C-alpha cells in the first residue's frame, strides 16, 4: 500500500500566515460593542432574577415575549 503523504517531500512555499490577535484587546473591543448595544436598546433585555418554569415551552414563550417586546 502506498503512503498517502510523502514524508521525504520538502514544503516549497508558505502561502500565508495566521496573525494571532491579542486576546485581551479583542475581549475589550467585544465588551465595548456589547455595552453600546445595551445602551442603544434603552432598557434591559430581560428582567433580572431567577425564574422557574414548568416546561421548556413555557421558558421559550417567556424568552420570546421579552426578546420581541417593543421599545418604550
N, C-alpha and C positions, 0 to 999 in steps of 0.2 A: 504494500500500500504506500502511495506517495504522500509525503508530508504536505499539509495544507499551506504552511508558511515556510519559506526558505530562510533558515536561520543564518546562513552564510552571506546573504544579500545585504549590502550596506544601504542605509537610508540616504538617498541622494539630496533631498531638499526638504526643508520645513516650510510649509506654505504660510502658516500664520501661528501666532502665539496668543494664548488666552491671557488677558490682562486681569489680574486679580484685584478686585476693589477692596478698599479698606472697609471692613465690616462696621466699624464704629461710625464712619462718615455716612455710609449707606443707611444704617439704622436711624441716625439722627435726621436724615432727609426724609425718611419714611414717616417718622414720628411727627415732623413738621407738617407734612402733607395731610396726615390724618387729623391733626389739630385744626388745620384750615378747613377741612371738610366738616368737622363738627361745628365750627363757628358759623359756616355758611348755612348749615341746617337750622340754626337758631334755637334749637331745643334738643334735649337728649333723645336719641332714637328710641331707647327702651327705658321704662321706669327702673329705678334701682331697687334692688332687693332680691329675695329668694322666693321663687314661685314653685308651687307644687301643682302638677296636673294629673288628672286621672288616666290620660292616654296620650300617645304621641300625636294623635289627630287634634286633640284639644290644645296641645302645646303649639302645633303648627298653625292652627287657626289664630291663636293669640299672637304669635310672632308675625303672621301676615297682616293682622289688624294694625299692629304698631309700625310695620315697615311701610305700609301703604297709606297711612293716615296723612291728610293734607297738612301743610304748614300753617300755623296760626299766627 
